[in-house]
């Protein structure tokens, strides 16, 4: 008989210190359980062993290095089954659920894989991921199914041991309740979420839309009482609901269901639908505006949902695919494509006097999603620069020609106007003695200087050859002198008047 003694190295102290392993001293088997000696699951330990027979001992074996957390296997989870209404309800408890000391303390990190098959000779195995509390449906009625469950830690790349196999027989599914909402589906566009369903109940029915925050399903506790009502979708008769208000985070998962209630206080709950916001949501087409300069076509893009929609702009890391082409009668015109990350794009190498059309698609490489194309926007390019210069040169030449022709013509017309005005509308008026001579006497011989201004004019007096009655002429001269004396010339020297009279008499004689 040979016995073995095991010791392990403890690195807690500064110096190496070997300790005896309780339960592993003087054992006759080639194995022993020293779990009680391991208190630190994440530290590295060293183990050695030697054989003993009576007074003889062997040298210590080479040292075996181990880290309990890294070498341990995840144990099998606990499984409870219930067959009801044609489905199997399953409840899973985590590994080490019944142990006081646990290595796997983060139960929320566990993911559970289910393998299920019909208990028959030609069974097909089906694998799926399940929650700690879940329902397995799509099963044939009145059929025995067997299953096993395994716990995994995907982040640590660790897979656990499968549970023992459990078998259970399904029941017949009850007749579908007409009160229940059917065909529950989600329409989501630009982070606006709507739930739709169908109503088969012909009498009065109202609906409550309920949601469950997804992480509650990861817990091993019962979440059946933690469903909440969607604001604005309580006791409604419509068959749709806008539940955008509950999507407070883009990284969380939500579950929704519809509870139908009849006028007789009977209720029925629909199937659940899952909402993973950024995956469920669809990207709408962007907005597009086009403008043009001499050599560039400018494209202004509005992100789907508008520039104020930060989720669409930031979380999807959007890019834009621009299609542009010449809109002409030639159906063989090539459609060109350009991809950009910015919301402003330009296209060069344009043909003058050509109609260009543009449409844009938004897409996300991260989520493998793309929108429909926007509406076509078209704009015509301006003419060539040479044509502009020709038009400008023609305009300037015509302007100069008009100026050269209009200037002499205007000068000639101005001269003719002055001649006509000089002949028919002279600026100088004849004196009063000529104005009244040979014609009718003025209606008012006493005109004020303020009423009729008289310009200084020189009058050349001529000799009158006609024979005039000397007495009448004297009377006329006398009357003229009287009017002058009493008018403008009342202050003149009288001697001058006499000289003028004598002179006129001599000339007449």
C-alpha positions in Angstrom: 0.0 0.0 0.0 1.2 3.4 -1.1 -0.3 6.6 0.2 -0.1 10.1 -1.3 0.3 13.5 0.3 -0.5 16.7 -1.5 0.6 20.2 -0.7 -0.1 23.5 -2.5 1.8 26.7 -2.6 0.3 29.9 -1.1 1.5 33.2 -2.5 -0.3 35.4 0.0 2.9 35.8 2.0 6.1 37.2 0.5 7.9 33.9 0.9 6.9 30.6 -0.6 5.0 28.5 2.0 3.7 25.0 1.2 0.6 23.9 3.1 -1.0 20.5 3.5 -4.2 20.1 1.6 -7.0 18.9 4.0 -8.6 15.7 2.9 -5.6 14.8 0.7 -3.2 13.3 3.2 -2.5 9.6 3.4 -5.1 8.8 0.7 -4.9 5.5 -1.1 -6.8 6.6 -4.2 -5.4 8.6 -7.1 -7.8 11.5 -6.6 -9.0 13.8 -3.8 -11.3 16.7 -3.4 -9.6 19.8 -2.0 -12.4 22.3 -2.9 -12.6 23.4 0.8 -9.0 24.6 0.6 -9.6 26.9 -2.4 -10.9 30.2 -1.1 -9.6 32.5 -3.8 -11.0 31.5 -7.2 -9.1 34.0 -9.3 -5.5 33.5 -7.9 -2.9 31.2 -9.3 -2.1 28.1 -7.1 0.7 25.5 -7.3 0.2 21.9 -6.3 2.7 19.0 -5.7 2.4 15.4 -4.6 4.6 12.6 -3.3 4.1 8.9 -2.4 4.8 7.4 1.0 5.2 3.7 2.1 5.9 3.1 5.8 9.1 5.0 6.4 9.9 5.5 2.7 8.9 8.7 0.8 9.4 9.6 -2.8 10.7 13.0 -4.0 8.0 15.7 -4.7 6.5 15.7 -8.1 6.9 18.6 -10.5 4.7 21.5 -9.6 1.3 21.8 -11.2 0.1 25.4 -11.8 -3.6 26.2 -11.8 -6.1 29.0 -11.7 -9.4 27.7 -10.3 -11.6 30.1 -12.4 -9.8 29.3 -15.7 -9.8 25.5 -15.4 -13.3 25.1 -13.8 -16.2 24.0 -16.0 -19.6 25.7 -15.7 -22.0 23.2 -14.1 -25.4 22.2 -15.5 -28.3 24.5 -14.7 -31.5 23.4 -13.0 -34.6 22.8 -15.2 -38.3 22.8 -14.4 -41.0 22.1 -17.1 -44.7 22.6 -17.4 -46.9 21.5 -20.3 -50.0 23.6 -20.8 -52.2 24.7 -23.7 -50.0 23.1 -26.3 -46.8 24.8 -25.2 -44.0 24.0 -22.7 -43.2 26.5 -20.1 -39.6 26.3 -18.8 -37.9 27.7 -15.7 -34.1 27.6 -15.4 -32.1 28.1 -12.2 -28.4 29.0 -12.6 -25.5 26.7 -11.9 -24.4 26.6 -8.2 -28.0 27.7 -7.3 -27.9 25.5 -4.2 -24.3 26.1 -3.2 -23.4 28.5 -0.4 -20.0 29.5 -1.9 -20.2 30.3 -5.6 -17.6 30.8 -8.3 -20.0 32.1 -10.9 -21.5 35.0 -9.0 -22.7 37.1 -11.9 -25.8 35.2 -12.8 -27.0 37.9 -15.3 -24.0 37.1 -17.5 -25.3 33.6 -18.2 -26.9 32.8 -21.5 -28.9 29.6 -21.9 -29.0 27.3 -24.9 -31.8 24.8 -25.4 -31.6 21.6 -27.4 -35.1 20.0 -28.0 -36.2 17.0 -30.0 -39.2 14.6 -30.4 -38.8 11.4 -28.5 -38.7 9.2 -31.6 -36.2 7.2 -33.6 -35.8 9.8 -36.4 -35.9 12.9 -34.3 -34.5 16.2 -35.5 -32.6 18.3 -33.0 -33.5 22.0 -32.7 -31.3 24.5 -30.9 -32.4 28.0 -29.7 -31.5 30.6 -27.1 -33.9 31.0 -24.2 -34.4 33.1 -21.1 -34.4 31.8 -17.5 -38.2 31.9 -17.7 -39.5 31.2 -21.2 -42.1 29.5 -23.3 -41.4 26.9 -26.0 -44.0 27.0 -28.7 -44.4 25.8 -32.3 -44.7 22.2 -31.0 -46.9 19.4 -32.2 -49.8 18.6 -29.8 -50.0 15.4 -27.9 -46.3 14.6 -28.6 -43.5 13.8 -26.2 -40.5 16.1 -26.4 -37.1 15.7 -24.7 -34.7 18.6 -24.0 -31.5 19.6 -22.2 -30.1 23.0 -21.3 -26.6 24.4 -21.1 -25.3 27.7 -19.4 -22.7 29.7 -21.3 -20.5 32.8 -20.7 -20.1 34.2 -24.3 -17.8 37.0 -23.3 -15.4 34.5 -21.7 -15.8 31.9 -24.4 -16.9 29.3 -21.8 -19.6 26.7 -22.4 -21.1 24.7 -19.5 -22.2 21.2 -19.0 -25.7 20.2 -20.2 -28.4 19.5 -17.7 -29.8 16.0 -17.4 -32.4 15.2 -20.2 -36.0 16.0 -19.3 -39.0 14.7 -21.2 -42.6 16.0 -21.3 -45.7 15.4 -23.4 -47.5 18.4 -24.9 -51.3 18.9 -24.7 -53.8 20.1 -27.3 -53.9 23.8 -27.9 -57.2 25.4 -26.9 -59.3 27.0 -29.6 -58.1 30.4 -30.4 -60.0 33.0 -28.5 -61.7 35.5 -30.9 -61.2 38.2 -28.3 -57.4 38.1 -28.6 -55.6 40.6 -30.8 -53.9 38.9 -33.7 -51.1 39.6 -36.2 -49.4 42.0 -33.8 -46.6 43.8 -35.7 -44.4 46.8 -35.5 -43.9 49.6 -38.0 -40.9 51.8 -37.2 -39.5 54.6 -39.4 -36.9 57.2 -38.3 -37.3 56.2 -34.7 -41.1 56.6 -34.7 -42.6 53.3 -33.5 -46.1 52.1 -34.1 -47.8 48.9 -33.0 -50.5 47.4 -35.2 -52.9 44.4 -34.7 -56.1 42.9 -36.0 -59.5 42.6 -34.3 -61.6 39.5 -35.0 -64.1 40.2 -32.2 -67.4 41.5 -33.6 -68.7 43.1 -30.4 -67.4 46.0 -28.3 -63.8 45.5 -27.3 -61.1 47.8 -25.8 -57.3 47.4 -25.7 -54.5 48.0 -23.3 -51.0 48.0 -24.9 -48.4 46.8 -22.4 -44.6 46.8 -22.5 -41.8 45.1 -20.5 -38.2 46.3 -20.2 -36.1 43.6 -21.8 -33.5 43.1 -19.1 -36.2 41.8 -16.7 -36.4 38.7 -18.7 -32.7 38.0 -18.0 -33.5 37.7 -14.3 -34.4 34.4 -12.7 -37.3 36.1 -10.9 -40.9 36.1 -12.1 -41.5 39.1 -14.3 -45.2 38.5 -15.0 -46.3 41.3 -12.7 -43.9 43.9 -14.1 -45.6 44.7 -17.4 -46.4 48.4 -17.7 -49.1 50.3 -19.8 -48.0 52.4 -22.8 -49.0 56.0 -22.1 -51.9 57.1 -24.5 -52.7 53.4 -25.4 -54.9 52.5 -22.4 -58.5 51.5 -22.9 -58.5 52.4 -26.6 -60.7 51.0 -29.3 -58.3 51.7 -32.2 -56.1 48.9 -33.5 -52.8 50.8 -33.4 -50.6 52.5 -30.9 -47.7 55.0 -31.1 -45.3 53.8 -28.4 -42.3 56.0 -29.4 -42.5 57.6 -25.9 -41.3 54.5 -24.1 -38.1 54.1 -26.2 -35.8 56.0 -23.8 -32.6 54.2 -24.8 -31.4 52.8 -28.1 -29.4 50.0 -26.5 -32.2 48.3 -24.6 -34.7 45.7 -25.7 -38.5 46.0 -25.2 -41.3 43.5 -25.4 -44.9 44.6 -26.2 -48.2 42.8 -26.1 -51.9 43.7 -26.4 -54.5 43.0 -23.8 -58.0 42.8 -25.1 -61.0 43.4 -22.8 -64.7 42.7 -23.6 -67.7 44.4 -22.2 -68.2 41.3 -20.0 -64.8 41.9 -18.2 -63.3 39.0 -20.1 -59.6 39.5 -21.2 -57.1 37.9 -23.4 -53.4 38.7 -24.0 -51.8 38.5 -27.4 -48.4 37.1 -28.3 -45.4 39.2 -27.5 -43.3 41.1 -30.0 -39.7 42.1 -29.5 -38.3 45.6 -30.2 -34.6 46.2 -30.5 -34.8 49.9 -31.4 -31.9 50.3 -33.8 -32.5 47.0 -35.5 -36.3 47.2 -35.6 -36.2 50.7 -36.9 -36.0 51.5 -40.6 -34.3 54.4 -42.3 -36.4 56.8 -44.3 -35.3 58.7 -47.5 -33.3 61.8 -46.9 -34.3 65.3 -48.0 -32.5 66.8 -51.0 -32.1 70.3 -52.4 -30.0 71.2 -55.5 -28.3 74.4 -56.6 -25.9 75.2 -59.4 -23.0 77.5 -60.2 -21.0 78.0 -63.3 -19.1 74.7 -63.0 -20.5 72.8 -60.0 -23.8 71.1 -59.0 -24.4 71.6 -55.3 -26.4 69.0 -53.4 -27.7 69.7 -49.9 -28.9 66.6 -48.0 -31.2 66.6 -44.9 -30.7 63.4 -42.8 -33.7 61.0 -42.4 -36.0 62.3 -39.7 -34.6 65.8 -39.9 -31.4 67.4 -38.6 -32.8 67.5 -35.1 -33.1 63.6 -34.9 -29.8 62.9 -33.2 -30.4 59.1 -33.0 -30.6 58.8 -36.8 -27.7 61.2 -37.4 -25.3 59.7 -34.8 -26.1 56.1 -33.9 -26.4 54.8 -37.5 -23.2 56.6 -38.8 -25.1 57.4 -42.0 -23.5 57.6 -45.5 -25.2 58.9 -48.6 -25.4 57.4 -52.1 -26.0 60.0 -54.8 -27.3 59.0 -58.3 -27.3 61.7 -61.0 -27.9 61.7 -64.8 -28.7 63.9 -67.7 -32.4 64.1 -68.3 -32.7 63.9 -72.0 -34.7 62.0 -74.7 -31.7 59.6 -75.0 -32.7 56.6 -72.8 -29.1 55.4 -72.9 -27.8 58.2 -70.8 -25.5 56.8 -68.1 -26.5 57.0 -64.5 -23.5 57.9 -62.3 -23.1 57.3 -58.6 -21.2 59.0 -55.8 -21.0 58.1 -52.1 -20.3 60.7 -49.4 -20.3 60.9 -45.6 -21.2 64.6 -45.4 -24.6 66.2 -46.0 -23.1 68.5 -48.7 -21.9 67.1 -52.0 -20.8 68.6 -55.3 -20.7 67.3 -58.9 -18.3 68.7 -61.5 -17.7 68.3 -65.2 -21.1 69.5 -66.1 -22.4 70.0 -69.7 -23.7 73.5 -70.4 -27.4 74.0 -71.0 -28.3 70.5 -69.8 -31.0 69.3 -67.4 -29.4 67.2 -64.6 -31.5 65.1 -62.2 -30.4 63.8 -58.7 -31.8 61.4 -56.1 -30.1 60.3 -52.9 -30.2 57.2 -50.6 -29.1 57.0 -47.0 -27.5 53.8 -45.7 -25.7 52.5 -42.6 -22.9 49.9 -43.1 -22.9 49.2 -39.3 -26.5 48.0 -39.3 -26.7 46.9 -42.9 -29.7 49.2 -43.5 -30.6 51.5 -46.4 -33.4 53.8 -47.2 -35.5 54.3 -50.3 -34.2 56.9 -52.7 -35.5 60.4 -52.3 -37.6 62.2 -54.9 -35.8 63.3 -58.0 -34.6 66.9 -58.1 -33.7 68.4 -61.4 -31.9 71.6 -62.4 -30.6 73.0 -65.7 -27.0 74.1 -66.1 -26.2 77.6 -67.5 -24.8 78.3 -71.0 -21.1 78.1 -71.9 -18.8 81.0 -71.0 -18.0 81.7 -74.6 -21.7 82.1 -75.3 -21.9 84.5 -72.4 -19.0 86.6 -73.8 -20.6 86.7 -77.3 -23.9 87.9 -75.8 -22.1 90.5 -73.8 -20.0 91.7 -76.7 -23.1 92.0 -78.9 -24.9 94.0 -76.3 -22.0 96.4 -75.8 -21.5 96.9 -79.6 -25.2 97.7 -80.0 -25.1 100.1 -77.1 -22.2 102.0 -78.7 -23.9 102.1 -82.1 -27.0 103.5 -80.6 -25.0 106.2 -78.8 -23.1 107.2 -82.0 -26.4 107.6 -83.9 -28.4 109.2 -81.2 -25.9 111.9 -80.3 -25.8 113.8 -83.7 -29.6 113.2 -84.2 -30.3 114.7 -80.8 -28.0 117.7 -81.5 -29.8 118.4 -84.9 -33.2 118.2 -83.3 -32.1 120.6 -80.6 -31.0 123.1 -83.2 -34.2 122.9 -85.1 -36.1 123.3 -81.9 -34.2 126.5 -81.1 -34.9 128.0 -84.6 -38.6 127.3 -84.4 -38.7 128.7 -80.9 -36.8 131.9 -81.9 -39.2 132.5 -84.9 -42.5 131.8 -83.3 -41.8 132.5 -79.6 -39.2 135.3 -79.4 -38.0 136.3 -76.1 -37.9 140.1 -76.9 -41.2 142.1 -77.0 -41.5 145.3 -79.2 -41.8 148.7 -77.5 -45.1 150.3 -76.8 -44.9 153.0 -79.5 -44.5 150.3 -82.2 -46.9 148.0 -80.5 -49.7 150.5 -80.8 -48.8 152.1 -84.1 -51.0 151.3 -87.0 -53.3 149.2 -85.0 -55.9 149.5 -82.3 -55.1 151.4 -79.2 -54.3 149.4 -76.1 -57.3 148.7 -73.9 -55.4 150.1 -71.0 -52.8 152.7 -71.8 -51.6 152.9 -68.2 -49.7 149.7 -67.6 -47.6 149.2 -64.5 -44.0 148.1 -64.8 -44.7 145.3 -62.4 -47.6 144.0 -64.6 -45.7 144.0 -67.9 -41.9 144.0 -67.8 -40.3 145.7 -70.8 -36.9 144.7 -72.1 -34.5 147.3 -73.3 -34.8 147.3 -77.1 -33.5 149.8 -79.7 -35.9 151.0 -82.3 -34.9 152.5 -85.6 -37.3 155.3 -86.6 -38.2 155.6 -90.2 -39.5 158.6 -92.2 -43.2 158.4 -92.8 -44.0 159.4 -96.4 -47.7 159.4 -96.2 -49.5 162.7 -95.8 -51.1 162.9 -92.5 -53.3 165.6 -91.2 -51.0 167.8 -89.3 -53.5 168.8 -86.7 -54.5 165.2 -86.0 -50.9 164.1 -85.7 -50.2 166.9 -83.3 -53.1 165.8 -81.2 -51.8 162.2 -81.3 -48.3 163.3 -80.3 -49.7 165.4 -77.5 -51.8 162.5 -76.2 -48.7 160.2 -76.2 -46.6 162.7 -74.4 -49.3 163.2 -71.8 -49.5 159.5 -71.2 -45.7 159.3 -70.9 -45.6 162.3 -68.6 -48.2 160.8 -66.3 -46.7 157.3 -66.6 -43.1 156.0 -66.7 -41.6 159.3 -67.8 -43.3 161.7 -65.5 -40.0 162.8 -63.9 -38.1 163.4 -67.2 -36.9 166.9 -68.3 -39.6 168.7 -70.2 -37.1 170.3 -72.5 -36.3 167.0 -73.9 -40.0 166.6 -74.9 -40.0 169.9 -76.7 -36.9 169.1 -78.7 -38.4 165.8 -79.8 -41.6 167.5 -80.9 -39.8 170.1 -83.0 -37.7 167.6 -84.6 -40.7 165.5 -85.6 -42.4 168.5 -87.1 -39.4 169.5 -89.2 -39.1 165.9 -90.5 -42.7 165.9 -91.5 -42.5 169.2 -93.3 
